[in-house]
Structures are given as C-alpha cells and as structure tokens.
Amino acid sequence: VQQYVDVGFNPRGVVIFRVSPGLNGYDETRSRALYEQLISRIRSAPGIRGVALSHVGLLSGAVNSTSIFVQGRAYQPREHNNEIYRLVISPGFFETMEMPLLLGRGFTDRDHANAPKVVVINEAAARKYFPGEHPVGRRFGTSAETTAELEIVGVLRDARYDSVRDPAPPTMYMPYTQR
C-alpha cells in the first residue's frame, strides 16, 4: 500500500542541509556573504534547477514562532495567546519549493533591508487571524506596540511545517534581506 501526504511543496529531487556559520564565529555580515556564495556555487552546478535558503527548514523538526498582534484590534496587557510560526527565506524560495501563491505576490528585489517590512502568510494564518477578510495589505506585529510593523503582501498555500503528521500551523514567511 503506497501512502502519500501532501506536504504543500514538491519534495522530489529536493536536497535539504543545514549550515551554521555562527558556530565558526561568523557575524551577520560574514554569514550573509557565505550564504550568497553558497547560493551562487550550488546554482552553477549541473542539474540544479533552483536554490533557496530558509530558517528553519521545512520538515526539519525545528520550530521558530512568535506572537501576532493585528493592527486595529484590541489586546489585553501581556496577551500572548496568538502564535504564528515563522520562516525567514531567500528570494526564489517559493518557486524553488514549488509552493503556489494564492493571493498577492511573493518577495522581490524591492524587499531589501531599507524597504518597508513585508511578509507572506499561509492559508492557516489567513483563516485564523483574518477570517472572512482579504489579508493582503493588512498589517501586524509581534507585540502590541508594533502592530503596523509588517505588511502582508501575499497568501501562500499551506505547507507542512515541522511534521508530515500535523496540519500546517499559521505561518508567516519573511525575506531574509529584512531580518
């Protein structure tokens, strides 16, 4: 009996590995240069159709999450019950992993360090935090004081996050150029 789980991306031919430059004392500038060099070298290898980075890796078992506070909504002091999972990704991640956007756009070269901060959320986040609403253009933050910090520019089809057994949790994707 063959079983198939739709993980939300195309796992065929995908090679996932971890790199931790901080373990060798690399600061943010040297780490970014190393990542760019890795992308360039791997992309130039024969048979490679795409290269992308993410922190954390999908289905790696690792989790990165934060609170979500939507602009225009009231929150109680010290309220932290709204959680959203987070992936910080490189340009081309959605295309490389064949993850379809359902609304809006993905990240572009315009989403650099000095540009307004943008995110793409998944369907689970749209259902939970923006039920019956169009989330593109809405803003949120990771604290009650920063509710206007991040603008949603797209909605992505759900992808499994840390386990093939669990449904996709509410997730946001951020361009690594803004982190």
PLY file of the C-alpha trace (Angstrom):
ply
format ascii 1.0
element vertex 179
property float x
property float y
property float z
element edge 178
property int vertex1
property int vertex2
end_header
0.00 0.00 0.00
1.50 3.29 -1.09
0.73 6.29 1.08
1.03 9.91 0.05
0.95 13.01 2.21
0.57 16.37 0.51
3.28 18.41 2.26
2.46 21.60 0.34
5.67 21.69 -1.70
7.32 19.42 -4.25
9.73 17.14 -2.33
11.03 15.36 -5.47
14.71 15.95 -6.00
14.98 18.30 -3.03
18.19 18.23 -1.01
17.99 19.93 2.37
21.03 20.56 4.55
21.96 22.82 7.45
24.69 25.43 7.61
25.51 27.19 10.88
28.15 29.87 10.27
27.71 31.22 13.81
29.34 28.05 15.14
32.55 29.21 13.43
32.27 32.73 14.80
30.76 34.32 11.69
28.92 37.58 12.33
25.82 38.62 10.36
27.83 40.26 7.55
30.12 37.27 7.02
27.19 34.86 7.31
25.24 36.74 4.63
28.29 36.68 2.33
28.68 32.94 2.92
25.03 32.31 2.07
25.32 34.33 -1.15
28.46 32.38 -2.10
26.75 29.05 -1.37
23.74 30.00 -3.47
25.95 31.07 -6.37
28.13 27.94 -6.31
25.27 25.47 -5.92
23.18 27.22 -8.60
26.06 26.86 -11.08
26.35 23.08 -10.56
24.99 20.89 -13.39
21.40 19.69 -12.96
20.41 22.26 -10.32
17.05 23.85 -11.09
16.79 26.10 -8.03
18.47 27.10 -4.77
16.88 28.71 -1.75
17.56 29.27 1.92
15.23 29.09 4.89
15.50 29.36 8.62
14.11 26.99 9.81
13.99 24.23 7.21
10.60 22.79 6.33
10.05 19.35 7.93
13.32 19.69 9.87
11.58 19.23 13.21
12.76 22.69 14.27
10.30 25.45 15.15
10.54 29.24 15.13
7.46 31.10 16.33
6.39 34.46 17.67
3.27 36.30 18.75
0.98 38.07 16.28
-0.85 41.32 17.04
-3.06 42.58 14.21
-3.30 46.33 13.65
-6.65 47.80 14.72
-7.53 45.06 17.18
-7.64 45.45 20.96
-5.41 43.26 23.12
-5.20 42.78 26.85
-1.92 43.74 28.58
0.60 40.88 28.41
-1.63 38.93 26.00
0.46 36.31 24.19
-2.03 33.68 23.07
-1.81 34.42 19.35
1.09 32.43 17.94
2.39 32.33 14.38
5.20 30.17 13.09
7.95 31.90 11.13
10.31 31.05 8.28
12.94 33.51 7.11
13.59 32.77 3.44
15.71 33.81 0.48
14.32 35.16 -2.80
13.10 32.35 -5.03
12.16 30.07 -2.12
8.52 29.70 -3.17
9.47 28.99 -6.78
12.23 26.54 -5.86
9.97 24.60 -3.50
7.04 24.89 -5.94
4.78 26.48 -3.34
1.91 28.32 -5.05
0.80 31.79 -4.05
-2.97 32.10 -3.81
-3.23 35.87 -3.37
-0.91 38.82 -3.78
2.78 38.48 -4.51
5.94 36.86 -3.26
9.16 38.67 -2.43
11.13 40.76 -4.93
14.41 42.67 -5.00
12.44 45.69 -3.77
12.04 43.96 -0.39
15.50 44.93 0.84
16.76 45.93 4.28
15.72 49.60 3.92
12.27 48.92 2.44
9.04 48.58 4.44
8.90 45.15 6.07
6.71 42.60 4.31
5.51 39.05 4.93
3.62 36.32 3.14
1.25 34.26 5.28
-0.20 30.82 4.67
-3.86 29.80 4.38
-3.96 28.65 8.02
-2.86 32.11 9.23
-5.39 33.80 6.93
-8.21 31.59 8.27
-7.25 32.05 11.92
-6.30 35.74 12.07
-8.28 37.22 9.14
-11.47 35.12 8.86
-13.77 36.41 6.13
-11.31 39.20 5.31
-8.86 39.87 2.49
-5.50 39.78 4.34
-3.28 41.32 1.62
-2.45 44.86 2.71
-3.25 44.20 6.37
-0.58 44.84 8.98
0.54 43.13 12.15
3.46 42.99 14.53
5.00 40.66 17.07
3.93 42.83 20.03
1.01 45.09 20.88
3.35 48.08 20.34
4.40 47.06 16.80
1.06 46.22 15.13
1.91 48.23 11.99
5.43 46.81 11.50
4.74 44.06 8.93
2.56 44.30 5.81
1.04 41.15 4.32
1.78 41.10 0.58
0.68 37.55 -0.23
-1.08 34.38 0.87
0.59 31.05 0.20
-0.91 27.58 0.02
-0.43 25.68 3.30
2.75 23.61 3.63
3.63 21.24 6.46
5.99 22.97 8.85
7.81 20.61 11.20
5.97 17.30 10.76
4.20 15.40 7.97
1.64 14.20 10.54
0.47 17.61 11.74
-1.57 20.05 9.67
0.12 23.29 8.65
0.09 25.78 11.51
-0.47 29.51 10.94
2.83 30.55 9.35
4.49 33.70 8.08
7.37 33.88 5.65
9.80 36.81 5.84
12.53 37.78 3.36
15.95 37.23 4.91
17.03 40.56 3.42
14.80 42.23 6.04
15.90 40.15 9.04
0 1
1 2
2 3
3 4
4 5
5 6
6 7
7 8
8 9
9 10
10 11
11 12
12 13
13 14
14 15
15 16
16 17
17 18
18 19
19 20
20 21
21 22
22 23
23 24
24 25
25 26
26 27
27 28
28 29
29 30
30 31
31 32
32 33
33 34
34 35
35 36
36 37
37 38
38 39
39 40
40 41
41 42
42 43
43 44
44 45
45 46
46 47
47 48
48 49
49 50
50 51
51 52
52 53
53 54
54 55
55 56
56 57
57 58
58 59
59 60
60 61
61 62
62 63
63 64
64 65
65 66
66 67
67 68
68 69
69 70
70 71
71 72
72 73
73 74
74 75
75 76
76 77
77 78
78 79
79 80
80 81
81 82
82 83
83 84
84 85
85 86
86 87
87 88
88 89
89 90
90 91
91 92
92 93
93 94
94 95
95 96
96 97
97 98
98 99
99 100
100 101
101 102
102 103
103 104
104 105
105 106
106 107
107 108
108 109
109 110
110 111
111 112
112 113
113 114
114 115
115 116
116 117
117 118
118 119
119 120
120 121
121 122
122 123
123 124
124 125
125 126
126 127
127 128
128 129
129 130
130 131
131 132
132 133
133 134
134 135
135 136
136 137
137 138
138 139
139 140
140 141
141 142
142 143
143 144
144 145
145 146
146 147
147 148
148 149
149 150
150 151
151 152
152 153
153 154
154 155
155 156
156 157
157 158
158 159
159 160
160 161
161 162
162 163
163 164
164 165
165 166
166 167
167 168
168 169
169 170
170 171
171 172
172 173
173 174
174 175
175 176
176 177
177 178
